[in-house]
Amino acid sequence: MSRVCAICGKGPSVGNTIVRKGSPKYKGGIGLHTTGISKRRFLPNLHTVRTVDAAGNTKRVTVCARCLKNGKVTKV
């Protein structure tokens, strides 16, 4: 299954996981020090929904939660 919304085209995005060591200054420490940075993926909140297309046929579509909430999809 492709991890892309069929309506808006939202897909995975990339970011970083940052590992920090030490205690923060506001708690009386010397501050946080970065000890490692690695890549990660943010996946969209996708749902498989049965919808009705323009011709009146039912079809399974992968849709993100935002499109469902905004009413861009008509469910069966």
Secondary structure as a PSIPRED ss2 file (coil, helix, strand):
# PSIPRED VFORMAT (PSIPRED V4.0)

   1 M C   1.000  0.000  0.000
   2 S C   1.000  0.000  0.000
   3 R C   1.000  0.000  0.000
   4 V C   1.000  0.000  0.000
   5 C C   1.000  0.000  0.000
   6 A C   1.000  0.000  0.000
   7 I C   1.000  0.000  0.000
   8 C C   1.000  0.000  0.000
   9 G C   1.000  0.000  0.000
  10 K C   1.000  0.000  0.000
  11 G C   1.000  0.000  0.000
  12 P C   1.000  0.000  0.000
  13 S E   0.000  0.000  1.000
  14 V E   0.000  0.000  1.000
  15 G E   0.000  0.000  1.000
  16 N E   0.000  0.000  1.000
  17 T E   0.000  0.000  1.000
  18 I E   0.000  0.000  1.000
  19 V E   0.000  0.000  1.000
  20 R E   0.000  0.000  1.000
  21 K E   0.000  0.000  1.000
  22 G C   1.000  0.000  0.000
  23 S C   1.000  0.000  0.000
  24 P C   1.000  0.000  0.000
  25 K H   0.000  1.000  0.000
  26 Y H   0.000  1.000  0.000
  27 K H   0.000  1.000  0.000
  28 G C   1.000  0.000  0.000
  29 G C   1.000  0.000  0.000
  30 I C   1.000  0.000  0.000
  31 G C   1.000  0.000  0.000
  32 L C   1.000  0.000  0.000
  33 H E   0.000  0.000  1.000
  34 T E   0.000  0.000  1.000
  35 T E   0.000  0.000  1.000
  36 G E   0.000  0.000  1.000
  37 I E   0.000  0.000  1.000
  38 S E   0.000  0.000  1.000
  39 K E   0.000  0.000  1.000
  40 R E   0.000  0.000  1.000
  41 R E   0.000  0.000  1.000
  42 F E   0.000  0.000  1.000
  43 L C   1.000  0.000  0.000
  44 P C   1.000  0.000  0.000
  45 N C   1.000  0.000  0.000
  46 L E   0.000  0.000  1.000
  47 H E   0.000  0.000  1.000
  48 T E   0.000  0.000  1.000
  49 V E   0.000  0.000  1.000
  50 R E   0.000  0.000  1.000
  51 T E   0.000  0.000  1.000
  52 V E   0.000  0.000  1.000
  53 D C   1.000  0.000  0.000
  54 A C   1.000  0.000  0.000
  55 A C   1.000  0.000  0.000
  56 G C   1.000  0.000  0.000
  57 N C   1.000  0.000  0.000
  58 T E   0.000  0.000  1.000
  59 K E   0.000  0.000  1.000
  60 R E   0.000  0.000  1.000
  61 V E   0.000  0.000  1.000
  62 T E   0.000  0.000  1.000
  63 V E   0.000  0.000  1.000
  64 C E   0.000  0.000  1.000
  65 A H   0.000  1.000  0.000
  66 R H   0.000  1.000  0.000
  67 C H   0.000  1.000  0.000
  68 L H   0.000  1.000  0.000
  69 K H   0.000  1.000  0.000
  70 N C   1.000  0.000  0.000
  71 G C   1.000  0.000  0.000
  72 K C   1.000  0.000  0.000
  73 V C   1.000  0.000  0.000
  74 T C   1.000  0.000  0.000
  75 K E   0.000  0.000  1.000
  76 V C   1.000  0.000  0.000
